[in-house]
Structures are given as structure tokens and as C-alpha cells.
Amino acid sequence: MTRVPAVLLRHRVTIEPNLGDGAYGPAYGPPATVRALVADRPQMIRTPDSRTIQATATVIAGPEIECPVGSRVTLPDGRATTALTVARHAAPGLPVPACTEVMCQ
């Protein structure tokens, strides 16, 4: 399986994985900075709980990132967003790269 070429991952984002709810609200894991490609554009999406909502950014990163829905994602411009949907793309045997797509609010 091939990966997204590193030359395409021009940005750096920080991901704090969602660990669930704690006594004081959402709990997040330790931050990890990863290389990614960020597209800042509004897009209507459907969340896993069937709500239609507007995403403000799309983050494309390598297939190994840990970013469950609800994770805090800090974009290159410093804006903190929330991961609305996470899709892992892979096509074993085909000449297309594997990646993870995160839609952020």
C-alpha cells in the first residue's frame, strides 16, 4: 500500500485525540503534530449521528494518524477545530495512496 507523498503534505496540524467525556467535560490525549494538506473551504457534510453541518476545513494526512471523531485539531493558522468525521481511504492492489481525511468544524 502506498502512502500520500510527503511532498503534498505542506502543512502541520496538531491533533489531540478525543478520549471521551470526563468529570469536567471532554478529555483529550497528548497532542501530536503531523504533516497534512489542509483545504480551508466550507462544505456541508453529514455527521455520524445524521446531522447536517457545515465543515470549515478538510485535513488530509497519512493513514497512521490517530484522530477519532471529536478530537481537537489545531490548524496551521492557529484555529482550534473539532473533528466531525474521519474517513480512512485505502485501495490495496491499486496504485492510489492511502490517507486519512478529517472534516473539521
Secondary structure, DSSP 8 states (H G I E B T S, - for coil): -EE--GGG--EEEEEE-EEEEETTEEEE---EEEEEEEE---EEEE-TTS-EEEE-EEEEE-TT----TT-EEE-TTS-EEEEEEEEEE--TTSSSEEEEEEEE-
